[in-house]
Amino acid sequence: MSPKIKDDIIYWLALKQVQGIGNVIYKKLINAFNTPDRIFKAPIEELRKAEGIPESLLERIKAFNNFEEHEKELQAIKHLDVSIITFNDESYPPLLKQINDPPPYLYVKGDLSIKDNKVVAVVGTRYPSPYGQTATKELAQRLVEEGYTIVSGMARGIDSMAHKSAIDNKGRTVAVFGCGINVVYPESNKELSKKIIDHGALMTEYPINTPPLQMNFPERNRIISGMSTALIVVEASLNSGTMITVSHALDQGREVFAAPGQIYSMMSQGTNRLIKHGATMIDSIDTLIEELNNLTSFEDKDKRPQQVPDAYADILKYVSNEPVALDTVISQSNIETSKVMSILTEMELNGFVKQLPGKRYIKME
């Protein structure tokens, strides 16, 4: 049975094609008007109420009328048994919503079903050593045994091994493509892609038939880290695409774990450098699992006090949905350092904020 495509999907596709609308502006518009069909149908006077949107862009929205192209895309989607999950859908990955530039919609084949924070990205080199291969397989096995969904990019090497190990151990895994959902890359992973559909999902932000262009993969990597509680790097050279994923993870406030390697191995230079500069070293799988379980990306709102204490409110003014340094909170609040730290600790325990690496804090929704 083909997935049901909602009637307003054509508007979601069309809005992305208006010249000048990237993911950040798209998110602003959705926050202001909730759905793209309302955006297209609203008078320009109403559109002007959205903050930070240039007048020239609003005029292009009102002038847009190329909906026929997207009718063809919808027909292809239905034929391929693909779903489109929008930013407003419950099945949209909750952690991905937190990043600055989330995709407004995702093409999905399989069962995404990511409703909690037990999602971990496992990435690394395309050319792993025997040590890297063994570490990836054993890490993935233990992670799925603990109930984690493993996210990766289905590239050769570490990515593919993480997916395969999750499947072999009856776990869930999600592959994020840097191309169209119907374009398997590399081609050698066609059979793996079929298995992933049965044990999770394939997903991408790119339209049907989009080729695997090199420029797509750095963008793809922000989704891998963005939808995950933490990023695990097994082996990576200094200038690999994996390090781009690490950069995205740090910008998004995600925890980064790295497996140490031999000092003589080129594929361990990246991970060893990460550990030197603050990534958490994986010294044992048990310790890794313990630390992952302690991460609280989403606290249960029912655990929070019904009323926000005044002391919390004074601090919450200076903590936002983007990571804020402790020193910034102290200087802006003009409250004594020891008191700020004490209140922030209490707020974290009660689920109002989360502490990130580097003494940074983020407000929990």
Disulfide bonds with the S-S distance in Angstrom:
none
